[in-house]
Amino acid sequence: MKKTTRFEDAPKGKLAVVKDFLPPPAQLSRKEDTVKITSEFTRSSIEFLKEEAKKAKVPYQKMLRVLLDRYVEQHIR
C-alpha cells in the first residue's frame, strides 16, 4: 500500500506566481553556423572518437566538432 505524505505542518503564506523564465524548447539547443568540409584523419583517431561517442550516445562528428571548438577557444584567449 502506498504511504501518503501530508504537509499539514508546512509553512503556509501568501503565494506568488513565478514568471516563466525558461526559453522555448527550440532555443534550448544552440544552432550554430557550421561549414561542411572534407578532411582526412588517422584511422586510429576516428576509431577512438567513434568508440567514445558510442559510450556517450552522441554522434562522433559532434564530438569531433566540440573537441575542435574547445581547442580553438583555448588558443583564442
mmJSON file of the N, C-alpha and C atoms, coordinates in Angstrom:
{"data_MODEL":{"atom_site":{
"group_PDB":["ATOM","ATOM","ATOM","ATOM","ATOM","ATOM","ATOM","ATOM","ATOM","ATOM","ATOM","ATOM","ATOM","ATOM","ATOM","ATOM","ATOM","ATOM","ATOM","ATOM","ATOM","ATOM","ATOM","ATOM","ATOM","ATOM","ATOM","ATOM","ATOM","ATOM","ATOM","ATOM","ATOM","ATOM","ATOM","ATOM","ATOM","ATOM","ATOM","ATOM","ATOM","ATOM","ATOM","ATOM","ATOM","ATOM","ATOM","ATOM","ATOM","ATOM","ATOM","ATOM","ATOM","ATOM","ATOM","ATOM","ATOM","ATOM","ATOM","ATOM","ATOM","ATOM","ATOM","ATOM","ATOM","ATOM","ATOM","ATOM","ATOM","ATOM","ATOM","ATOM","ATOM","ATOM","ATOM","ATOM","ATOM","ATOM","ATOM","ATOM","ATOM","ATOM","ATOM","ATOM","ATOM","ATOM","ATOM","ATOM","ATOM","ATOM","ATOM","ATOM","ATOM","ATOM","ATOM","ATOM","ATOM","ATOM","ATOM","ATOM","ATOM","ATOM","ATOM","ATOM","ATOM","ATOM","ATOM","ATOM","ATOM","ATOM","ATOM","ATOM","ATOM","ATOM","ATOM","ATOM","ATOM","ATOM","ATOM","ATOM","ATOM","ATOM","ATOM","ATOM","ATOM","ATOM","ATOM","ATOM","ATOM","ATOM","ATOM","ATOM","ATOM","ATOM","ATOM","ATOM","ATOM","ATOM","ATOM","ATOM","ATOM","ATOM","ATOM","ATOM","ATOM","ATOM","ATOM","ATOM","ATOM","ATOM","ATOM","ATOM","ATOM","ATOM","ATOM","ATOM","ATOM","ATOM","ATOM","ATOM","ATOM","ATOM","ATOM","ATOM","ATOM","ATOM","ATOM","ATOM","ATOM","ATOM","ATOM","ATOM","ATOM","ATOM","ATOM","ATOM","ATOM","ATOM","ATOM","ATOM","ATOM","ATOM","ATOM","ATOM","ATOM","ATOM","ATOM","ATOM","ATOM","ATOM","ATOM","ATOM","ATOM","ATOM","ATOM","ATOM","ATOM","ATOM","ATOM","ATOM","ATOM","ATOM","ATOM","ATOM","ATOM","ATOM","ATOM","ATOM","ATOM","ATOM","ATOM","ATOM","ATOM","ATOM","ATOM","ATOM","ATOM","ATOM","ATOM","ATOM","ATOM","ATOM","ATOM","ATOM","ATOM","ATOM","ATOM","ATOM","ATOM","ATOM","ATOM"],
"id":[1,2,3,4,5,6,7,8,9,10,11,12,13,14,15,16,17,18,19,20,21,22,23,24,25,26,27,28,29,30,31,32,33,34,35,36,37,38,39,40,41,42,43,44,45,46,47,48,49,50,51,52,53,54,55,56,57,58,59,60,61,62,63,64,65,66,67,68,69,70,71,72,73,74,75,76,77,78,79,80,81,82,83,84,85,86,87,88,89,90,91,92,93,94,95,96,97,98,99,100,101,102,103,104,105,106,107,108,109,110,111,112,113,114,115,116,117,118,119,120,121,122,123,124,125,126,127,128,129,130,131,132,133,134,135,136,137,138,139,140,141,142,143,144,145,146,147,148,149,150,151,152,153,154,155,156,157,158,159,160,161,162,163,164,165,166,167,168,169,170,171,172,173,174,175,176,177,178,179,180,181,182,183,184,185,186,187,188,189,190,191,192,193,194,195,196,197,198,199,200,201,202,203,204,205,206,207,208,209,210,211,212,213,214,215,216,217,218,219,220,221,222,223,224,225,226,227,228,229,230,231],
"type_symbol":["N","C","C","N","C","C","N","C","C","N","C","C","N","C","C","N","C","C","N","C","C","N","C","C","N","C","C","N","C","C","N","C","C","N","C","C","N","C","C","N","C","C","N","C","C","N","C","C","N","C","C","N","C","C","N","C","C","N","C","C","N","C","C","N","C","C","N","C","C","N","C","C","N","C","C","N","C","C","N","C","C","N","C","C","N","C","C","N","C","C","N","C","C","N","C","C","N","C","C","N","C","C","N","C","C","N","C","C","N","C","C","N","C","C","N","C","C","N","C","C","N","C","C","N","C","C","N","C","C","N","C","C","N","C","C","N","C","C","N","C","C","N","C","C","N","C","C","N","C","C","N","C","C","N","C","C","N","C","C","N","C","C","N","C","C","N","C","C","N","C","C","N","C","C","N","C","C","N","C","C","N","C","C","N","C","C","N","C","C","N","C","C","N","C","C","N","C","C","N","C","C","N","C","C","N","C","C","N","C","C","N","C","C","N","C","C","N","C","C","N","C","C","N","C","C","N","C","C","N","C","C"],
"label_atom_id":["N","CA","C","N","CA","C","N","CA","C","N","CA","C","N","CA","C","N","CA","C","N","CA","C","N","CA","C","N","CA","C","N","CA","C","N","CA","C","N","CA","C","N","CA","C","N","CA","C","N","CA","C","N","CA","C","N","CA","C","N","CA","C","N","CA","C","N","CA","C","N","CA","C","N","CA","C","N","CA","C","N","CA","C","N","CA","C","N","CA","C","N","CA","C","N","CA","C","N","CA","C","N","CA","C","N","CA","C","N","CA","C","N","CA","C","N","CA","C","N","CA","C","N","CA","C","N","CA","C","N","CA","C","N","CA","C","N","CA","C","N","CA","C","N","CA","C","N","CA","C","N","CA","C","N","CA","C","N","CA","C","N","CA","C","N","CA","C","N","CA","C","N","CA","C","N","CA","C","N","CA","C","N","CA","C","N","CA","C","N","CA","C","N","CA","C","N","CA","C","N","CA","C","N","CA","C","N","CA","C","N","CA","C","N","CA","C","N","CA","C","N","CA","C","N","CA","C","N","CA","C","N","CA","C","N","CA","C","N","CA","C","N","CA","C","N","CA","C","N","CA","C","N","CA","C","N","CA","C","N","CA","C","N","CA","C","N","CA","C"],
"label_alt_id":[null,null,null,null,null,null,null,null,null,null,null,null,null,null,null,null,null,null,null,null,null,null,null,null,null,null,null,null,null,null,null,null,null,null,null,null,null,null,null,null,null,null,null,null,null,null,null,null,null,null,null,null,null,null,null,null,null,null,null,null,null,null,null,null,null,null,null,null,null,null,null,null,null,null,null,null,null,null,null,null,null,null,null,null,null,null,null,null,null,null,null,null,null,null,null,null,null,null,null,null,null,null,null,null,null,null,null,null,null,null,null,null,null,null,null,null,null,null,null,null,null,null,null,null,null,null,null,null,null,null,null,null,null,null,null,null,null,null,null,null,null,null,null,null,null,null,null,null,null,null,null,null,null,null,null,null,null,null,null,null,null,null,null,null,null,null,null,null,null,null,null,null,null,null,null,null,null,null,null,null,null,null,null,null,null,null,null,null,null,null,null,null,null,null,null,null,null,null,null,null,null,null,null,null,null,null,null,null,null,null,null,null,null,null,null,null,null,null,null,null,null,null,null,null,null,null,null,null,null,null,null],
"label_comp_id":["MET","MET","MET","LYS","LYS","LYS","LYS","LYS","LYS","THR","THR","THR","THR","THR","THR","ARG","ARG","ARG","PHE","PHE","PHE","GLU","GLU","GLU","ASP","ASP","ASP","ALA","ALA","ALA","PRO","PRO","PRO","LYS","LYS","LYS","GLY","GLY","GLY","LYS","LYS","LYS","LEU","LEU","LEU","ALA","ALA","ALA","VAL","VAL","VAL","VAL","VAL","VAL","LYS","LYS","LYS","ASP","ASP","ASP","PHE","PHE","PHE","LEU","LEU","LEU","PRO","PRO","PRO","PRO","PRO","PRO","PRO","PRO","PRO","ALA","ALA","ALA","GLN","GLN","GLN","LEU","LEU","LEU","SER","SER","SER","ARG","ARG","ARG","LYS","LYS","LYS","GLU","GLU","GLU","ASP","ASP","ASP","THR","THR","THR","VAL","VAL","VAL","LYS","LYS","LYS","ILE","ILE","ILE","THR","THR","THR","SER","SER","SER","GLU","GLU","GLU","PHE","PHE","PHE","THR","THR","THR","ARG","ARG","ARG","SER","SER","SER","SER","SER","SER","ILE","ILE","ILE","GLU","GLU","GLU","PHE","PHE","PHE","LEU","LEU","LEU","LYS","LYS","LYS","GLU","GLU","GLU","GLU","GLU","GLU","ALA","ALA","ALA","LYS","LYS","LYS","LYS","LYS","LYS","ALA","ALA","ALA","LYS","LYS","LYS","VAL","VAL","VAL","PRO","PRO","PRO","TYR","TYR","TYR","GLN","GLN","GLN","LYS","LYS","LYS","MET","MET","MET","LEU","LEU","LEU","ARG","ARG","ARG","VAL","VAL","VAL","LEU","LEU","LEU","LEU","LEU","LEU","ASP","ASP","ASP","ARG","ARG","ARG","TYR","TYR","TYR","VAL","VAL","VAL","GLU","GLU","GLU","GLN","GLN","GLN","HIS","HIS","HIS","ILE","ILE","ILE","ARG","ARG","ARG"],
"label_asym_id":["A","A","A","A","A","A","A","A","A","A","A","A","A","A","A","A","A","A","A","A","A","A","A","A","A","A","A","A","A","A","A","A","A","A","A","A","A","A","A","A","A","A","A","A","A","A","A","A","A","A","A","A","A","A","A","A","A","A","A","A","A","A","A","A","A","A","A","A","A","A","A","A","A","A","A","A","A","A","A","A","A","A","A","A","A","A","A","A","A","A","A","A","A","A","A","A","A","A","A","A","A","A","A","A","A","A","A","A","A","A","A","A","A","A","A","A","A","A","A","A","A","A","A","A","A","A","A","A","A","A","A","A","A","A","A","A","A","A","A","A","A","A","A","A","A","A","A","A","A","A","A","A","A","A","A","A","A","A","A","A","A","A","A","A","A","A","A","A","A","A","A","A","A","A","A","A","A","A","A","A","A","A","A","A","A","A","A","A","A","A","A","A","A","A","A","A","A","A","A","A","A","A","A","A","A","A","A","A","A","A","A","A","A","A","A","A","A","A","A","A","A","A","A","A","A","A","A","A","A","A","A"],
"label_entity_id":["1","1","1","1","1","1","1","1","1","1","1","1","1","1","1","1","1","1","1","1","1","1","1","1","1","1","1","1","1","1","1","1","1","1","1","1","1","1","1","1","1","1","1","1","1","1","1","1","1","1","1","1","1","1","1","1","1","1","1","1","1","1","1","1","1","1","1","1","1","1","1","1","1","1","1","1","1","1","1","1","1","1","1","1","1","1","1","1","1","1","1","1","1","1","1","1","1","1","1","1","1","1","1","1","1","1","1","1","1","1","1","1","1","1","1","1","1","1","1","1","1","1","1","1","1","1","1","1","1","1","1","1","1","1","1","1","1","1","1","1","1","1","1","1","1","1","1","1","1","1","1","1","1","1","1","1","1","1","1","1","1","1","1","1","1","1","1","1","1","1","1","1","1","1","1","1","1","1","1","1","1","1","1","1","1","1","1","1","1","1","1","1","1","1","1","1","1","1","1","1","1","1","1","1","1","1","1","1","1","1","1","1","1","1","1","1","1","1","1","1","1","1","1","1","1","1","1","1","1","1","1"],
"label_seq_id":[1,1,1,2,2,2,3,3,3,4,4,4,5,5,5,6,6,6,7,7,7,8,8,8,9,9,9,10,10,10,11,11,11,12,12,12,13,13,13,14,14,14,15,15,15,16,16,16,17,17,17,18,18,18,19,19,19,20,20,20,21,21,21,22,22,22,23,23,23,24,24,24,25,25,25,26,26,26,27,27,27,28,28,28,29,29,29,30,30,30,31,31,31,32,32,32,33,33,33,34,34,34,35,35,35,36,36,36,37,37,37,38,38,38,39,39,39,40,40,40,41,41,41,42,42,42,43,43,43,44,44,44,45,45,45,46,46,46,47,47,47,48,48,48,49,49,49,50,50,50,51,51,51,52,52,52,53,53,53,54,54,54,55,55,55,56,56,56,57,57,57,58,58,58,59,59,59,60,60,60,61,61,61,62,62,62,63,63,63,64,64,64,65,65,65,66,66,66,67,67,67,68,68,68,69,69,69,70,70,70,71,71,71,72,72,72,73,73,73,74,74,74,75,75,75,76,76,76,77,77,77],
"pdbx_PDB_ins_code":[null,null,null,null,null,null,null,null,null,null,null,null,null,null,null,null,null,null,null,null,null,null,null,null,null,null,null,null,null,null,null,null,null,null,null,null,null,null,null,null,null,null,null,null,null,null,null,null,null,null,null,null,null,null,null,null,null,null,null,null,null,null,null,null,null,null,null,null,null,null,null,null,null,null,null,null,null,null,null,null,null,null,null,null,null,null,null,null,null,null,null,null,null,null,null,null,null,null,null,null,null,null,null,null,null,null,null,null,null,null,null,null,null,null,null,null,null,null,null,null,null,null,null,null,null,null,null,null,null,null,null,null,null,null,null,null,null,null,null,null,null,null,null,null,null,null,null,null,null,null,null,null,null,null,null,null,null,null,null,null,null,null,null,null,null,null,null,null,null,null,null,null,null,null,null,null,null,null,null,null,null,null,null,null,null,null,null,null,null,null,null,null,null,null,null,null,null,null,null,null,null,null,null,null,null,null,null,null,null,null,null,null,null,null,null,null,null,null,null,null,null,null,null,null,null,null,null,null,null,null,null],
"Cartn_x":[0.837,0.0,0.886,0.469,1.218,1.049,2.179,2.126,1.949,0.991,0.716,1.432,2.117,2.797,1.855,1.75,0.885,1.764,1.403,2.172,1.38,0.761,-0.069,0.77,2.022,2.868,3.746,3.596,4.407,4.024,5.015,4.688,3.696,2.747,1.739,1.825,1.634,1.694,1.13,1.378,0.885,1.645,0.931,1.529,1.783,2.83,3.15,3.352,2.87,3.056,4.458,5.2,6.548,6.467,7.008,7.004,7.829,7.362,8.085,9.38,10.509,11.804,12.582,12.044,12.75,12.486,13.503,13.283,12.467,11.85,11.111,12.074,11.576,12.436,13.339,12.873,13.674,14.933,14.901,16.05,16.991,16.632,17.475,18.721,18.613,19.746,20.238,21.461,22.005,22.237,21.771,22.046,23.172,24.312,25.461,25.672,26.283,26.619,27.739,27.493,28.502,28.878,30.029,30.537,30.943,30.471,30.872,32.223,33.097,34.417,34.737,35.719,36.252,37.64,37.891,39.179,39.583,40.855,41.35,41.924,41.609,42.09,42.69,43.509,44.054,42.94,43.058,42.049,41.929,43.063,43.031,42.287,42.446,41.738,40.229,39.813,38.378,37.786,38.514,38.017,37.86,38.841,38.745,37.51,37.317,36.162,34.847,34.795,33.572,33.247,34.265,34.044,33.569,34.227,33.845,32.454,32.158,30.839,29.749,30.057,29.092,28.774,29.811,29.611,28.759,28.999,28.282,26.942,26.681,25.44,25.249,26.32,26.277,26.959,26.647,27.338,28.816,29.688,31.12,31.491,30.736,31.029,30.809,29.771,29.502,30.616,31.073,32.157,33.426,33.698,34.866,34.725,33.536,33.296,33.507,32.993,33.153,34.617,35.31,36.736,37.516,37.259,37.94,37.551,36.256,35.799,36.498,36.623,37.277,38.765,39.388,40.799,40.966,40.121,40.185,39.913,38.915,38.612,39.813,40.543,41.726,42.797,42.939,44.003,43.583,42.306,41.83,42.039,41.904,42.015,43.343],
"Cartn_y":[-1.178,0.0,1.246,2.25,3.491,4.352,4.891,5.787,7.215,7.912,9.285,10.246,11.221,12.245,13.421,13.892,15.037,16.224,17.374,18.588,19.559,19.01,19.859,20.861,20.491,21.382,22.278,22.193,23.005,24.47,25.375,26.801,27.221,28.01,28.493,30.009,30.556,32.005,32.417,33.667,34.202,33.57,33.151,32.546,33.615,33.402,34.336,33.544,34.091,33.464,33.803,32.786,32.987,33.041,34.127,34.302,33.193,32.687,31.653,32.251,31.774,32.337,31.438,30.274,29.352,29.694,29.546,29.787,28.651,28.877,27.8,26.676,25.448,24.313,24.531,25.233,25.456,26.275,27.054,27.888,27.224,26.054,25.373,24.785,24.418,23.862,24.914,25.385,26.431,25.888,26.616,26.28,27.195,26.604,27.406,27.335,28.376,28.427,27.414,26.472,25.448,25.48,24.908,24.835,23.391,22.818,21.46,21.499,20.588,20.482,19.013,18.778,17.433,17.44,16.485,16.444,14.991,14.782,13.432,13.352,12.243,11.991,10.595,10.349,8.998,8.038,6.829,5.813,5.619,5.607,5.381,6.502,7.732,8.851,8.724,8.408,8.293,7.081,5.98,4.805,5.12,5.848,6.249,7.117,8.133,9.025,8.267,7.34,6.567,5.727,5.115,4.311,5.18,6.314,7.215,7.801,8.123,8.669,7.626,6.387,5.306,5.189,5.27,5.206,6.375,7.552,8.764,8.918,8.037,8.066,9.401,9.856,11.067,10.758,11.483,11.266,11.651,10.855,11.137,12.445,12.836,14.107,15.28,15.173,16.236,16.28,15.1,15.049,15.675,15.392,15.968,17.482,17.956,19.395,20.099,19.52,20.121,20.119,19.026,18.932,20.05,20.232,21.278,22.67,22.87,24.162,24.51,23.537,23.8,24.084,23.406,23.669,25.12,25.537,26.897,27.916,27.659,28.577,28.778,27.706,27.801,28.69,28.644,29.417,30.833,31.091,32.464,33.325,32.744,33.509,34.101],
"Cartn_z":[0.0,0.0,0.0,-0.739,-0.862,0.384,0.871,2.022,1.515,2.067,1.662,2.595,2.016,2.801,2.967,4.223,4.49,4.882,4.414,4.675,5.55,6.567,7.431,8.228,8.539,9.33,8.464,7.167,6.266,6.422,6.281,6.401,5.316,5.719,4.769,4.748,3.572,3.448,2.106,1.757,0.502,-0.657,-1.659,-2.845,-3.899,-4.672,-5.751,-7.034,-8.129,-9.431,-9.915,-10.323,-10.828,-12.346,-12.905,-14.354,-15.009,-16.125,-16.855,-17.389,-16.86,-17.237,-18.182,-18.488,-19.373,-20.835,-21.673,-23.108,-23.715,-24.858,-25.511,-25.912,-26.043,-26.366,-27.577,-28.581,-29.782,-29.479,-28.402,-28.056,-27.046,-26.549,-25.581,-26.23,-27.466,-28.195,-29.172,-28.925,-29.801,-31.195,-32.153,-33.552,-33.989,-34.236,-34.622,-36.121,-36.629,-38.043,-38.294,-39.174,-39.457,-40.935,-41.226,-42.591,-42.85,-43.951,-44.308,-44.997,-44.562,-45.174,-45.422,-46.218,-46.397,-45.791,-44.924,-44.25,-44.047,-43.8,-43.554,-42.152,-41.46,-40.113,-40.077,-39.087,-38.963,-38.55,-39.026,-38.713,-37.194,-36.505,-35.053,-34.316,-34.768,-34.128,-34.305,-35.506,-35.78,-35.064,-35.027,-34.297,-32.815,-32.257,-30.853,-30.63,-31.468,-31.316,-31.469,-32.406,-32.604,-31.367,-30.769,-29.56,-28.398,-28.212,-27.121,-27.359,-28.593,-28.927,-28.691,-28.998,-28.776,-27.287,-26.437,-24.983,-24.492,-25.067,-24.654,-25.379,-26.346,-27.138,-27.852,-28.499,-29.323,-30.652,-31.711,-32.982,-32.863,-33.455,-33.336,-34.019,-35.072,-35.737,-34.773,-33.952,-32.981,-31.944,-31.505,-30.542,-31.125,-32.365,-33.043,-33.15,-33.488,-33.613,-32.274,-31.184,-29.859,-29.445,-29.735,-29.43,-30.125,-31.394,-32.156,-31.654,-31.355,-30.836,-29.523,-28.641,-27.344,-27.513,-28.439,-28.733,-29.193,-30.112,-30.634,-29.524,-28.671,-27.571,-26.659,-26.381,-25.514,-26.129,-27.42,-28.066,-28.444,-28.427,-28.679,-27.45,-26.282,-25.02,-24.83],
"occupancy":[1.0,1.0,1.0,1.0,1.0,1.0,1.0,1.0,1.0,1.0,1.0,1.0,1.0,1.0,1.0,1.0,1.0,1.0,1.0,1.0,1.0,1.0,1.0,1.0,1.0,1.0,1.0,1.0,1.0,1.0,1.0,1.0,1.0,1.0,1.0,1.0,1.0,1.0,1.0,1.0,1.0,1.0,1.0,1.0,1.0,1.0,1.0,1.0,1.0,1.0,1.0,1.0,1.0,1.0,1.0,1.0,1.0,1.0,1.0,1.0,1.0,1.0,1.0,1.0,1.0,1.0,1.0,1.0,1.0,1.0,1.0,1.0,1.0,1.0,1.0,1.0,1.0,1.0,1.0,1.0,1.0,1.0,1.0,1.0,1.0,1.0,1.0,1.0,1.0,1.0,1.0,1.0,1.0,1.0,1.0,1.0,1.0,1.0,1.0,1.0,1.0,1.0,1.0,1.0,1.0,1.0,1.0,1.0,1.0,1.0,1.0,1.0,1.0,1.0,1.0,1.0,1.0,1.0,1.0,1.0,1.0,1.0,1.0,1.0,1.0,1.0,1.0,1.0,1.0,1.0,1.0,1.0,1.0,1.0,1.0,1.0,1.0,1.0,1.0,1.0,1.0,1.0,1.0,1.0,1.0,1.0,1.0,1.0,1.0,1.0,1.0,1.0,1.0,1.0,1.0,1.0,1.0,1.0,1.0,1.0,1.0,1.0,1.0,1.0,1.0,1.0,1.0,1.0,1.0,1.0,1.0,1.0,1.0,1.0,1.0,1.0,1.0,1.0,1.0,1.0,1.0,1.0,1.0,1.0,1.0,1.0,1.0,1.0,1.0,1.0,1.0,1.0,1.0,1.0,1.0,1.0,1.0,1.0,1.0,1.0,1.0,1.0,1.0,1.0,1.0,1.0,1.0,1.0,1.0,1.0,1.0,1.0,1.0,1.0,1.0,1.0,1.0,1.0,1.0,1.0,1.0,1.0,1.0,1.0,1.0,1.0,1.0,1.0,1.0,1.0,1.0],
"B_iso_or_equiv":[0.0,0.0,0.0,0.0,0.0,0.0,0.0,0.0,0.0,0.0,0.0,0.0,0.0,0.0,0.0,0.0,0.0,0.0,0.0,0.0,0.0,0.0,0.0,0.0,0.0,0.0,0.0,0.0,0.0,0.0,0.0,0.0,0.0,0.0,0.0,0.0,0.0,0.0,0.0,0.0,0.0,0.0,0.0,0.0,0.0,0.0,0.0,0.0,0.0,0.0,0.0,0.0,0.0,0.0,0.0,0.0,0.0,0.0,0.0,0.0,0.0,0.0,0.0,0.0,0.0,0.0,0.0,0.0,0.0,0.0,0.0,0.0,0.0,0.0,0.0,0.0,0.0,0.0,0.0,0.0,0.0,0.0,0.0,0.0,0.0,0.0,0.0,0.0,0.0,0.0,0.0,0.0,0.0,0.0,0.0,0.0,0.0,0.0,0.0,0.0,0.0,0.0,0.0,0.0,0.0,0.0,0.0,0.0,0.0,0.0,0.0,0.0,0.0,0.0,0.0,0.0,0.0,0.0,0.0,0.0,0.0,0.0,0.0,0.0,0.0,0.0,0.0,0.0,0.0,0.0,0.0,0.0,0.0,0.0,0.0,0.0,0.0,0.0,0.0,0.0,0.0,0.0,0.0,0.0,0.0,0.0,0.0,0.0,0.0,0.0,0.0,0.0,0.0,0.0,0.0,0.0,0.0,0.0,0.0,0.0,0.0,0.0,0.0,0.0,0.0,0.0,0.0,0.0,0.0,0.0,0.0,0.0,0.0,0.0,0.0,0.0,0.0,0.0,0.0,0.0,0.0,0.0,0.0,0.0,0.0,0.0,0.0,0.0,0.0,0.0,0.0,0.0,0.0,0.0,0.0,0.0,0.0,0.0,0.0,0.0,0.0,0.0,0.0,0.0,0.0,0.0,0.0,0.0,0.0,0.0,0.0,0.0,0.0,0.0,0.0,0.0,0.0,0.0,0.0,0.0,0.0,0.0,0.0,0.0,0.0,0.0,0.0,0.0,0.0,0.0,0.0],
"pdbx_formal_charge":[null,null,null,null,null,null,null,null,null,null,null,null,null,null,null,null,null,null,null,null,null,null,null,null,null,null,null,null,null,null,null,null,null,null,null,null,null,null,null,null,null,null,null,null,null,null,null,null,null,null,null,null,null,null,null,null,null,null,null,null,null,null,null,null,null,null,null,null,null,null,null,null,null,null,null,null,null,null,null,null,null,null,null,null,null,null,null,null,null,null,null,null,null,null,null,null,null,null,null,null,null,null,null,null,null,null,null,null,null,null,null,null,null,null,null,null,null,null,null,null,null,null,null,null,null,null,null,null,null,null,null,null,null,null,null,null,null,null,null,null,null,null,null,null,null,null,null,null,null,null,null,null,null,null,null,null,null,null,null,null,null,null,null,null,null,null,null,null,null,null,null,null,null,null,null,null,null,null,null,null,null,null,null,null,null,null,null,null,null,null,null,null,null,null,null,null,null,null,null,null,null,null,null,null,null,null,null,null,null,null,null,null,null,null,null,null,null,null,null,null,null,null,null,null,null,null,null,null,null,null,null],
"auth_seq_id":[1,1,1,2,2,2,3,3,3,4,4,4,5,5,5,6,6,6,7,7,7,8,8,8,9,9,9,10,10,10,11,11,11,12,12,12,13,13,13,14,14,14,15,15,15,16,16,16,17,17,17,18,18,18,19,19,19,20,20,20,21,21,21,22,22,22,23,23,23,24,24,24,25,25,25,26,26,26,27,27,27,28,28,28,29,29,29,30,30,30,31,31,31,32,32,32,33,33,33,34,34,34,35,35,35,36,36,36,37,37,37,38,38,38,39,39,39,40,40,40,41,41,41,42,42,42,43,43,43,44,44,44,45,45,45,46,46,46,47,47,47,48,48,48,49,49,49,50,50,50,51,51,51,52,52,52,53,53,53,54,54,54,55,55,55,56,56,56,57,57,57,58,58,58,59,59,59,60,60,60,61,61,61,62,62,62,63,63,63,64,64,64,65,65,65,66,66,66,67,67,67,68,68,68,69,69,69,70,70,70,71,71,71,72,72,72,73,73,73,74,74,74,75,75,75,76,76,76,77,77,77],
"auth_comp_id":["MET","MET","MET","LYS","LYS","LYS","LYS","LYS","LYS","THR","THR","THR","THR","THR","THR","ARG","ARG","ARG","PHE","PHE","PHE","GLU","GLU","GLU","ASP","ASP","ASP","ALA","ALA","ALA","PRO","PRO","PRO","LYS","LYS","LYS","GLY","GLY","GLY","LYS","LYS","LYS","LEU","LEU","LEU","ALA","ALA","ALA","VAL","VAL","VAL","VAL","VAL","VAL","LYS","LYS","LYS","ASP","ASP","ASP","PHE","PHE","PHE","LEU","LEU","LEU","PRO","PRO","PRO","PRO","PRO","PRO","PRO","PRO","PRO","ALA","ALA","ALA","GLN","GLN","GLN","LEU","LEU","LEU","SER","SER","SER","ARG","ARG","ARG","LYS","LYS","LYS","GLU","GLU","GLU","ASP","ASP","ASP","THR","THR","THR","VAL","VAL","VAL","LYS","LYS","LYS","ILE","ILE","ILE","THR","THR","THR","SER","SER","SER","GLU","GLU","GLU","PHE","PHE","PHE","THR","THR","THR","ARG","ARG","ARG","SER","SER","SER","SER","SER","SER","ILE","ILE","ILE","GLU","GLU","GLU","PHE","PHE","PHE","LEU","LEU","LEU","LYS","LYS","LYS","GLU","GLU","GLU","GLU","GLU","GLU","ALA","ALA","ALA","LYS","LYS","LYS","LYS","LYS","LYS","ALA","ALA","ALA","LYS","LYS","LYS","VAL","VAL","VAL","PRO","PRO","PRO","TYR","TYR","TYR","GLN","GLN","GLN","LYS","LYS","LYS","MET","MET","MET","LEU","LEU","LEU","ARG","ARG","ARG","VAL","VAL","VAL","LEU","LEU","LEU","LEU","LEU","LEU","ASP","ASP","ASP","ARG","ARG","ARG","TYR","TYR","TYR","VAL","VAL","VAL","GLU","GLU","GLU","GLN","GLN","GLN","HIS","HIS","HIS","ILE","ILE","ILE","ARG","ARG","ARG"],
"auth_asym_id":["A","A","A","A","A","A","A","A","A","A","A","A","A","A","A","A","A","A","A","A","A","A","A","A","A","A","A","A","A","A","A","A","A","A","A","A","A","A","A","A","A","A","A","A","A","A","A","A","A","A","A","A","A","A","A","A","A","A","A","A","A","A","A","A","A","A","A","A","A","A","A","A","A","A","A","A","A","A","A","A","A","A","A","A","A","A","A","A","A","A","A","A","A","A","A","A","A","A","A","A","A","A","A","A","A","A","A","A","A","A","A","A","A","A","A","A","A","A","A","A","A","A","A","A","A","A","A","A","A","A","A","A","A","A","A","A","A","A","A","A","A","A","A","A","A","A","A","A","A","A","A","A","A","A","A","A","A","A","A","A","A","A","A","A","A","A","A","A","A","A","A","A","A","A","A","A","A","A","A","A","A","A","A","A","A","A","A","A","A","A","A","A","A","A","A","A","A","A","A","A","A","A","A","A","A","A","A","A","A","A","A","A","A","A","A","A","A","A","A","A","A","A","A","A","A","A","A","A","A","A","A"],
"auth_atom_id":["N","CA","C","N","CA","C","N","CA","C","N","CA","C","N","CA","C","N","CA","C","N","CA","C","N","CA","C","N","CA","C","N","CA","C","N","CA","C","N","CA","C","N","CA","C","N","CA","C","N","CA","C","N","CA","C","N","CA","C","N","CA","C","N","CA","C","N","CA","C","N","CA","C","N","CA","C","N","CA","C","N","CA","C","N","CA","C","N","CA","C","N","CA","C","N","CA","C","N","CA","C","N","CA","C","N","CA","C","N","CA","C","N","CA","C","N","CA","C","N","CA","C","N","CA","C","N","CA","C","N","CA","C","N","CA","C","N","CA","C","N","CA","C","N","CA","C","N","CA","C","N","CA","C","N","CA","C","N","CA","C","N","CA","C","N","CA","C","N","CA","C","N","CA","C","N","CA","C","N","CA","C","N","CA","C","N","CA","C","N","CA","C","N","CA","C","N","CA","C","N","CA","C","N","CA","C","N","CA","C","N","CA","C","N","CA","C","N","CA","C","N","CA","C","N","CA","C","N","CA","C","N","CA","C","N","CA","C","N","CA","C","N","CA","C","N","CA","C","N","CA","C","N","CA","C","N","CA","C","N","CA","C","N","CA","C","N","CA","C"],
"pdbx_PDB_model_num":[1,1,1,1,1,1,1,1,1,1,1,1,1,1,1,1,1,1,1,1,1,1,1,1,1,1,1,1,1,1,1,1,1,1,1,1,1,1,1,1,1,1,1,1,1,1,1,1,1,1,1,1,1,1,1,1,1,1,1,1,1,1,1,1,1,1,1,1,1,1,1,1,1,1,1,1,1,1,1,1,1,1,1,1,1,1,1,1,1,1,1,1,1,1,1,1,1,1,1,1,1,1,1,1,1,1,1,1,1,1,1,1,1,1,1,1,1,1,1,1,1,1,1,1,1,1,1,1,1,1,1,1,1,1,1,1,1,1,1,1,1,1,1,1,1,1,1,1,1,1,1,1,1,1,1,1,1,1,1,1,1,1,1,1,1,1,1,1,1,1,1,1,1,1,1,1,1,1,1,1,1,1,1,1,1,1,1,1,1,1,1,1,1,1,1,1,1,1,1,1,1,1,1,1,1,1,1,1,1,1,1,1,1,1,1,1,1,1,1,1,1,1,1,1,1,1,1,1,1,1,1]
}}}
